Amino acid sequence: MGQWTSVKVRRVTISAVLLAIKIGLDPQLFEVAGIEITWHGLFTAVGVMAGVAVAAVYGRRAGINEDAIYNVALALVIGGIIGARALYVIENWSLFEDDLKDIFAVNTGGISIYGALIGGTLGAWGYAMVTRLPNITQAADIAAMGGIIGMAVGRIGDVINGEHFAKATDLPWGVRYTDPHSPSYLAFGGPDMVQHPAVAYELLGDLAIFAVLVVLYARVSRSGVTFFSWMFLYGALRLGVSFFRLDDIVWLGLRTAQLIAIVSMAVAVPAIIYLLRTPPQEERLSRAERRRLVREEGAEGEPSQGS
């Protein structure tokens, strides 16, 4: 499962937590031709399929060509995988500098969800621009709904694997990993550490965001609002959940994901305000056309000189 450094945290005894959920599953399901198939990899794949399925449903309803839907999804997935691994490697370079081939061992875990979001967005947006896909903002709205449900499903594998370390919990609930191959077991030196189920918090938050986006998409006609709402809501979720995690602090007591979340929220708010205050291009054109017709009608109604 790669190199796992020890994590120094205050321990909370199992007896202090009323509901300490025990996860004793081996992170590795099986191995094929030397390639490890993990819970993380399995649910990442299932999450991709779920996200594409949701996007396809809404895309068909919007009249978007089905081939275009799947092509955009493919570009999003490829960009997401590259971005997810690239940002994780950058954030954890010490784990890879001695053996660079581990950079490509994506199946064993180790991705950055924000890297996936950035890479996936750039991949899908780039494809849409190159192929001149009509109404890119509506396609972005649909991709946001598919993306958040895919993220929720993918987090199931993270919960099972225990590869995202969280702080010890004083709350009535927590999670502990008892399989000796689990990254959390290795990092905390055994099965006694009871930590916040931080990734499960995010999973539940993703589902709540999906519900909000579905309502926004149905009730707000302005394309792009759903996409930037996803950007803001996920940023707020990640900003809060990251306080429970043990990711490295990089600046002002904040983690990398939190800094990206703050930037995302700062971009999303003015974008939403602008979109709500500005009519879409087709509406602006129709208004201009109406003004032209009014001017023409007024000109026709004026008496000609010399009559």
NUMARVEX-722402 format. One record per residue (C-alpha): residue number from 1; x, y, z. Coordinates in steps of 0.02 Angstrom, whole numbers. Layout:
BEGIN
+------+--------+--------+--------+
: resi :      x :      y :      z :
+------+--------+--------+--------+
:  NUM :      X :      Y :      Z :
...
+------+--------+--------+--------+
END
This chain:
BEGIN
+------+--------+--------+--------+
: resi :      x :      y :      z :
+------+--------+--------+--------+
:    1 :      0 :      0 :      0 :
:    2 :    150 :    116 :    -16 :
:    3 :    247 :    206 :    120 :
:    4 :    151 :    265 :    273 :
:    5 :    233 :    379 :    397 :
:    6 :    188 :    373 :    581 :
:    7 :     58 :    497 :    640 :
:    8 :     72 :    574 :    812 :
:    9 :   -102 :    606 :    884 :
:   10 :   -189 :    601 :   1051 :
:   11 :   -273 :    432 :   1067 :
:   12 :   -451 :    407 :   1122 :
:   13 :   -489 :    239 :   1201 :
:   14 :   -623 :    131 :   1122 :
:   15 :   -723 :    131 :   1284 :
:   16 :   -738 :    321 :   1275 :
:   17 :   -835 :    310 :   1113 :
:   18 :  -1009 :    236 :   1119 :
:   19 :  -1015 :    192 :    935 :
:   20 :   -841 :    145 :    873 :
:   21 :   -873 :     69 :    703 :
:   22 :   -745 :    -66 :    668 :
:   23 :   -683 :    -86 :    489 :
:   24 :   -582 :   -244 :    469 :
:   25 :   -581 :   -265 :    280 :
:   26 :   -417 :   -287 :    189 :
:   27 :   -397 :   -135 :     73 :
:   28 :   -343 :   -253 :    -65 :
:   29 :   -479 :   -357 :   -144 :
:   30 :   -368 :   -464 :   -255 :
:   31 :   -222 :   -455 :   -374 :
:   32 :   -223 :   -482 :   -562 :
:   33 :    -61 :   -493 :   -662 :
:   34 :     32 :   -402 :   -524 :
:   35 :    -97 :   -262 :   -515 :
:   36 :   -184 :   -235 :   -349 :
:   37 :   -373 :   -212 :   -356 :
:   38 :   -426 :   -115 :   -202 :
:   39 :   -590 :    -55 :   -128 :
:   40 :   -531 :    118 :   -171 :
:   41 :   -508 :     74 :   -354 :
:   42 :   -671 :    -23 :   -363 :
:   43 :   -779 :    117 :   -295 :
:   44 :   -687 :    247 :   -397 :
:   45 :   -738 :    151 :   -552 :
:   46 :   -917 :    130 :   -490 :
:   47 :   -922 :    316 :   -448 :
:   48 :   -867 :    362 :   -623 :
:   49 :  -1005 :    253 :   -697 :
:   50 :  -1135 :    326 :   -579 :
:   51 :  -1083 :    503 :   -620 :
:   52 :  -1086 :    472 :   -807 :
:   53 :  -1258 :    389 :   -792 :
:   54 :  -1330 :    540 :   -700 :
:   55 :  -1253 :    661 :   -826 :
:   56 :  -1320 :    557 :   -971 :
:   57 :  -1498 :    564 :   -902 :
:   58 :  -1497 :    753 :   -881 :
:   59 :  -1403 :    777 :  -1044 :
:   60 :  -1534 :    683 :  -1143 :
:   61 :  -1672 :    785 :  -1061 :
:   62 :  -1580 :    944 :  -1112 :
:   63 :  -1568 :    884 :  -1292 :
:   64 :  -1380 :    864 :  -1291 :
:   65 :  -1314 :    737 :  -1416 :
:   66 :  -1280 :    572 :  -1326 :
:   67 :  -1111 :    547 :  -1410 :
:   68 :  -1059 :    720 :  -1349 :
:   69 :  -1111 :    674 :  -1172 :
:   70 :  -1000 :    520 :  -1167 :
:   71 :   -855 :    608 :  -1254 :
:   72 :   -860 :    749 :  -1127 :
:   73 :   -870 :    619 :   -987 :
:   74 :   -717 :    529 :  -1056 :
:   75 :   -619 :    692 :  -1063 :
:   76 :   -675 :    731 :   -886 :
:   77 :   -622 :    560 :   -820 :
:   78 :   -451 :    565 :   -904 :
:   79 :   -419 :    743 :   -845 :
:   80 :   -482 :    698 :   -672 :
:   81 :   -367 :    548 :   -653 :
:   82 :   -215 :    647 :   -710 :
:   83 :   -258 :    796 :   -600 :
:   84 :   -299 :    689 :   -448 :
:   85 :   -135 :    596 :   -451 :
:   86 :    -31 :    747 :   -499 :
:   87 :    -91 :    854 :   -353 :
:   88 :    -73 :    708 :   -231 :
:   89 :    107 :    679 :   -288 :
:   90 :    146 :    864 :   -270 :
:   91 :     72 :    867 :    -95 :
:   92 :    163 :    707 :    -43 :
:   93 :    324 :    716 :   -144 :
:   94 :    426 :    637 :     -3 :
:   95 :    333 :    472 :    -31 :
:   96 :    386 :    464 :   -215 :
:   97 :    556 :    546 :   -232 :
:   98 :    649 :    383 :   -196 :
:   99 :    549 :    276 :   -318 :
:  100 :    469 :    376 :   -460 :
:  101 :    377 :    228 :   -533 :
:  102 :    259 :    233 :   -382 :
:  103 :    188 :    393 :   -457 :
:  104 :     93 :    286 :   -582 :
:  105 :     27 :    159 :   -456 :
:  106 :   -143 :    245 :   -448 :
:  107 :   -234 :     81 :   -413 :
:  108 :   -157 :     69 :   -239 :
:  109 :   -233 :    233 :   -185 :
:  110 :   -168 :    407 :   -159 :
:  111 :   -266 :    539 :   -253 :
:  112 :   -319 :    717 :   -219 :
:  113 :   -504 :    749 :   -242 :
:  114 :   -470 :    931 :   -281 :
:  115 :   -343 :    878 :   -410 :
:  116 :   -479 :    771 :   -488 :
:  117 :   -600 :    917 :   -490 :
:  118 :   -475 :   1036 :   -567 :
:  119 :   -409 :    910 :   -694 :
:  120 :   -582 :    846 :   -738 :
:  121 :   -652 :   1021 :   -761 :
:  122 :   -506 :   1072 :   -872 :
:  123 :   -520 :    911 :   -974 :
:  124 :   -707 :    926 :  -1003 :
:  125 :   -701 :   1113 :  -1035 :
:  126 :   -556 :   1093 :  -1157 :
:  127 :   -649 :    959 :  -1255 :
:  128 :   -807 :   1065 :  -1260 :
:  129 :   -710 :   1216 :  -1324 :
:  130 :   -615 :   1120 :  -1457 :
:  131 :   -772 :   1034 :  -1523 :
:  132 :   -877 :   1193 :  -1506 :
:  133 :  -1006 :   1108 :  -1399 :
:  134 :  -1161 :   1219 :  -1390 :
:  135 :  -1214 :   1291 :  -1222 :
:  136 :  -1059 :   1244 :  -1125 :
:  137 :  -1129 :   1318 :   -964 :
:  138 :  -1279 :   1201 :   -966 :
:  139 :  -1162 :   1055 :   -997 :
:  140 :  -1059 :   1114 :   -846 :
:  141 :  -1217 :   1114 :   -739 :
:  142 :  -1253 :    935 :   -788 :
:  143 :  -1072 :    882 :   -761 :
:  144 :  -1078 :    957 :   -586 :
:  145 :  -1226 :    848 :   -538 :
:  146 :  -1145 :    693 :   -610 :
:  147 :   -978 :    737 :   -531 :
:  148 :  -1041 :    758 :   -353 :
:  149 :  -1137 :    593 :   -354 :
:  150 :   -983 :    507 :   -424 :
:  151 :   -877 :    582 :   -285 :
:  152 :   -999 :    519 :   -154 :
:  153 :   -991 :    342 :   -220 :
:  154 :   -802 :    347 :   -235 :
:  155 :   -787 :    398 :    -52 :
:  156 :   -857 :    229 :      0 :
:  157 :   -693 :    150 :    -52 :
:  158 :   -596 :    281 :     46 :
:  159 :   -697 :    241 :    203 :
:  160 :   -658 :     56 :    185 :
:  161 :   -473 :     80 :    147 :
:  162 :   -437 :    202 :    289 :
:  163 :   -307 :    296 :    189 :
:  164 :   -362 :    470 :    244 :
:  165 :   -309 :    498 :    424 :
:  166 :   -419 :    597 :    543 :
:  167 :   -406 :    665 :    719 :
:  168 :   -454 :    566 :    873 :
:  169 :   -637 :    593 :    917 :
:  170 :   -719 :    640 :   1081 :
:  171 :   -891 :    621 :   1004 :
:  172 :  -1006 :    471 :   1037 :
:  173 :   -958 :    397 :    870 :
:  174 :   -797 :    358 :    778 :
:  175 :   -711 :    231 :    668 :
:  176 :   -562 :    116 :    696 :
:  177 :   -469 :      5 :    573 :
:  178 :   -422 :   -170 :    629 :
:  179 :   -348 :   -246 :    471 :
:  180 :   -156 :   -242 :    483 :
:  181 :   -146 :   -193 :    298 :
:  182 :   -251 :    -37 :    321 :
:  183 :   -152 :    126 :    303 :
:  184 :   -236 :    192 :    462 :
:  185 :   -185 :     35 :    559 :
:  186 :     -6 :     56 :    500 :
:  187 :     -1 :    244 :    530 :
:  188 :    -74 :    237 :    705 :
:  189 :     22 :     82 :    759 :
:  190 :   -127 :    -33 :    787 :
:  191 :   -315 :    -45 :    795 :
:  192 :   -347 :     55 :    954 :
:  193 :   -353 :    228 :    877 :
:  194 :   -533 :    292 :    862 :
:  195 :   -541 :    433 :    737 :
:  196 :   -670 :    548 :    661 :
:  197 :   -753 :    468 :    508 :
:  198 :   -703 :    624 :    412 :
:  199 :   -719 :    545 :    241 :
:  200 :   -893 :    482 :    286 :
:  201 :   -939 :    660 :    336 :
:  202 :   -888 :    713 :    161 :
:  203 :   -985 :    571 :     82 :
:  204 :  -1145 :    627 :    169 :
:  205 :  -1108 :    807 :    124 :
:  206 :  -1088 :    759 :    -59 :
:  207 :  -1260 :    678 :    -59 :
:  208 :  -1335 :    834 :     20 :
:  209 :  -1252 :    944 :   -111 :
:  210 :  -1319 :    833 :   -250 :
:  211 :  -1496 :    857 :   -183 :
:  212 :  -1472 :   1047 :   -180 :
:  213 :  -1402 :   1048 :   -357 :
:  214 :  -1548 :    948 :   -424 :
:  215 :  -1669 :   1077 :   -351 :
:  216 :  -1567 :   1223 :   -419 :
:  217 :  -1555 :   1147 :   -592 :
:  218 :  -1743 :   1122 :   -597 :
:  219 :  -1791 :   1294 :   -530 :
:  220 :  -1655 :   1413 :   -590 :
:  221 :  -1661 :   1435 :   -777 :
:  222 :  -1495 :   1528 :   -790 :
:  223 :  -1361 :   1408 :   -854 :
:  224 :  -1202 :   1404 :   -751 :
:  225 :  -1281 :   1439 :   -582 :
:  226 :  -1288 :   1254 :   -539 :
:  227 :  -1104 :   1230 :   -583 :
:  228 :  -1042 :   1376 :   -479 :
:  229 :  -1159 :   1328 :   -336 :
:  230 :  -1074 :   1157 :   -336 :
:  231 :   -907 :   1245 :   -334 :
:  232 :   -958 :   1350 :   -183 :
:  233 :  -1048 :   1212 :    -86 :
:  234 :   -911 :   1083 :   -106 :
:  235 :   -783 :   1214 :    -58 :
:  236 :   -879 :   1251 :    102 :
:  237 :   -895 :   1066 :    140 :
:  238 :   -711 :   1030 :    113 :
:  239 :   -659 :   1184 :    212 :
:  240 :   -753 :   1118 :    363 :
:  241 :   -717 :    932 :    348 :
:  242 :   -530 :    961 :    328 :
:  243 :   -519 :   1026 :    506 :
:  244 :   -551 :    846 :    562 :
:  245 :   -415 :    775 :    450 :
:  246 :   -228 :    757 :    479 :
:  247 :   -170 :    823 :    312 :
:  248 :    -14 :    932 :    318 :
:  249 :    -41 :   1114 :    365 :
:  250 :     37 :   1226 :    234 :
:  251 :    -11 :   1407 :    276 :
:  252 :    -98 :   1501 :    416 :
:  253 :   -154 :   1341 :    499 :
:  254 :   -242 :   1283 :    342 :
:  255 :   -219 :   1131 :    232 :
:  256 :   -198 :   1130 :     42 :
:  257 :   -378 :   1076 :     13 :
:  258 :   -441 :   1217 :    124 :
:  259 :   -341 :   1348 :     31 :
:  260 :   -409 :   1285 :   -134 :
:  261 :   -584 :   1282 :    -58 :
:  262 :   -571 :   1465 :     -7 :
:  263 :   -513 :   1515 :   -182 :
:  264 :   -654 :   1412 :   -260 :
:  265 :   -784 :   1495 :   -150 :
:  266 :   -713 :   1667 :   -186 :
:  267 :   -729 :   1634 :   -373 :
:  268 :   -901 :   1554 :   -362 :
:  269 :   -992 :   1692 :   -267 :
:  270 :   -963 :   1834 :   -392 :
:  271 :   -993 :   1713 :   -536 :
:  272 :  -1165 :   1666 :   -467 :
:  273 :  -1209 :   1849 :   -437 :
:  274 :  -1156 :   1895 :   -614 :
:  275 :  -1255 :   1753 :   -693 :
:  276 :  -1413 :   1794 :   -595 :
:  277 :  -1402 :   1978 :   -642 :
:  278 :  -1357 :   1951 :   -825 :
:  279 :  -1478 :   1872 :   -949 :
:  280 :  -1409 :   1733 :  -1059 :
:  281 :  -1340 :   1781 :  -1229 :
:  282 :  -1491 :   1717 :  -1325 :
:  283 :  -1605 :   1825 :  -1218 :
:  284 :  -1495 :   1977 :  -1243 :
:  285 :  -1502 :   1949 :  -1430 :
:  286 :  -1691 :   1935 :  -1427 :
:  287 :  -1704 :   2098 :  -1329 :
:  288 :  -1591 :   2185 :  -1455 :
:  289 :  -1697 :   2115 :  -1594 :
:  290 :  -1854 :   2181 :  -1511 :
:  291 :  -1778 :   2354 :  -1494 :
:  292 :  -1731 :   2352 :  -1678 :
:  293 :  -1908 :   2305 :  -1727 :
:  294 :  -1978 :   2445 :  -1618 :
:  295 :  -1864 :   2571 :  -1703 :
:  296 :  -1913 :   2508 :  -1874 :
:  297 :  -2098 :   2516 :  -1833 :
:  298 :  -2075 :   2692 :  -1768 :
:  299 :  -1985 :   2743 :  -1927 :
:  300 :  -2121 :   2669 :  -2035 :
:  301 :  -2256 :   2762 :  -1938 :
:  302 :  -2176 :   2935 :  -1962 :
:  303 :  -2248 :   3040 :  -2104 :
:  304 :  -2126 :   3068 :  -2246 :
:  305 :  -2064 :   3246 :  -2275 :
:  306 :  -2152 :   3347 :  -2411 :
:  307 :  -2316 :   3250 :  -2403 :
+------+--------+--------+--------+
END
